[in-house]
């Protein structure tokens, strides 16, 4: 009985360790979150799924522009305009109703290295516009795991 209990504790500790280091996280989940964020026009959600180094640069430039505009005009232009971007889409394209094409990923194949720190996801991406017209494009998505989280490093059309 003691051997069974000790074995169960060891197995439980192994599972907790694997969970903590993100062994059960899938790169496809990050790609799906990216698609959901694009569909809901959630800029922060999009940036959370992308390469952290590039995200830091985007945020730094955004903060700099906001600070400069606030010093000059008293209004932080970045904080004012970014939330309005989804509604401005209709003004850019007069034939648009202001909605963006919806993304839907169909995952075909995923490869990971032995340490599960790099992954390649092959997928079909379906774009659906406001009229229901669809277009499909095959792509390869490259991801890296950093700090126990998957990030999209690059997307390449096939």
N, C-alpha and C positions, 0 to 999 in steps of 0.2 A: 504494500500500500504506500509506503514511504517513497519507493522508487517511482511509482505512478505520479505522486504529488510533485516530486522533484522534477520529473520529466515535463509535467504540465506547466510548472513555473518557468522552466527553460524555454519551452515552446512559446509561452505567453510573452516572455521577455524578448524573444527573437521577433515575434510579430509586432510588438510595440516599437522595437528598434527599426524594423523595416518601414513601418508606418511613419515614424518620426523623420526618417531620411527620405521620405517621399517615394518609396519603392512602388507603391500602389497608384500613385498619380500617373495619369496618362497624358502624353503630349496632345492627343486628340481633344482632351478637355480644354486645353489652352486655346487651341484653334477654334473650337466651338464657342468659347467665351469671347474671342476676338470677333467672330461673326455676329454674336448676339449684341455686342457693344456697338458694332458698326450699324446694325439694324435699328438699334434704339438711339443712335447718334450720341453715345456716351463717350466723350473724348477721354475722360479719366480711365474708363474701362478699357479702351483701346490701348492707351499708353501703358497700362498695367501688364499687358500681354506681350509687349514688344521689348526688344533689346534694351536692358536697363541703361547702358551707356548712352545710347541715342536718346532715350527718354529723358535722361538728365540734361542733355544738351538742349532739347526742345523746351523743357521747363525753364532752364536758365535763360534762354533767349526770350521766352514769354515773360518771365519775371522782369528782365531788363527793359523790354519794350513797355511793359506796364508801368514800371517805375519812372522811366523817362517821360512817358506821356502824362503821368500824374504830376511830375515836377513842372512840366511845361504848361499844361492846360488845367490841372487840378482834377482831371478825370483819368482813371486807369482804363485806358481804351481796351486792353486785353480782357479785363474782367467784364467789361460792358459788351463787347462784340462777340466773344466766343459763345456765350449762351444763345445768342441770336442767330448763329450760323445756320442751323437747320431751317429756320423760317426764311432766310435769305436765298435759299436754293431756288425758290419759285421766281425770284426777281432776276436771277442770272439766266434761267432758261424759261422764256415766256410760255412755252408749251408744257411746262411741268406744273404739277399741282403742288409742288413744294416737297414732295416725298423723294427719298433716295431709293435707288434700286436695293432690293433685299438680297442678302447673301444667304446661301444655303450650302453647306459642305457635305459631300458624300465621300466618306473616307474609304479609300481602296486598299492601301497597304501602309504599314508602318515598320520601319527598321530602326533598331537602337543598337548602340555599341554595348559592349559587355558590361561596362560600369553604369550604364543607363544615364549618361550625362549628355549625350547627343542623340538626336532622333531626326529621321527624315520621314515625312508624312506625304504620301501621294494621295491626291484628292481631286474630285471634280467639284468645281465651284459653279453653282447655278445663280445667275443674276436675274431677278424678276423685277420689271419696272412697274410703274403705277397702273399701266394698262393690262398687266398680266402677261406681257411678252417676256419670254425667257431666252437666255443665252447661257450656254455651258462652256466652261473653259477648264482644261486639265492643268493642274499645277503641282509643284513640289514645294513643300514647306519645310524649312530647316529650323530646328529648335535646339536650344541648349538648356541644360538644367543648371541653375545657379541658386545657391541658398535654398535648396530643396524645392525649387519652383521652376517650371518650364517657361521659357521665353521664346518667342518667335524672332529668329535672327534674320531670316530672308524668305522671300516667296518668289518662285520662278515659274513663269508660264511654260507649258510644254508645247 
